[in-house]
Amino acid sequence: MAKVVVVYLSQSGFTQKYAMWIARELHCEVVDSKFVTTPDLVQARLVVYGAHAKNSGVMGFRQFYARFQLSLPQQMIVFGTGIQPAAQLDLSGIRERTFRKCQREPQLFYFNGQVDESALPLRLKLPYHYHQRRLTEAPPQCGVRTILPLLEAVDRLDEKGLL
């Protein structure tokens, strides 16, 4: 498989956990978005970007895309994470708001995360408890198996010779 780079933005740690699982399965480099540089991306055939997703979009992606647009490969996959079940999110709205400036719309995946409340910074504890009370159903379990649809999408791109 050609060079793949996983870039992530994580506040509470579960987006980082998903990024690590994806990178391990794809045997590729993983880079925190705070430290990504043009040379990290220029040789890649696929960039997988992940961050917290909410109805306003996938955090940081528009800035990442604007900054590195000329260095990004044709193929991109974006994953969002969050504590809300996918059924309670407007995924088409997230897609529209996140990718409005993209020349080619990346594939979007959403993964549920579980928060280690003791590890949350104080500034995130109040919003976390607020969202927990608003949940109408228990979020699905998270884990390495949940990334299978993303891995299958990468395999399809590879089979088509796009990587």
Secondary structure, 3 states (H helix, E strand, C coil): CCCEEEEECCCCCHHHHHHHHHHHHHCCEEEECCCCCHHHHHCCCEEEEEEEEECCEECCHHHHHHHHHHHCCCEEEEEEEECCCHHHCCHHHHHHHHHCCCCCCCEEEEEECCCCHHHCCHHHHHHHHHHHHHCCCCCCCCCHHHHHHHHHHHHHHHHCCCC
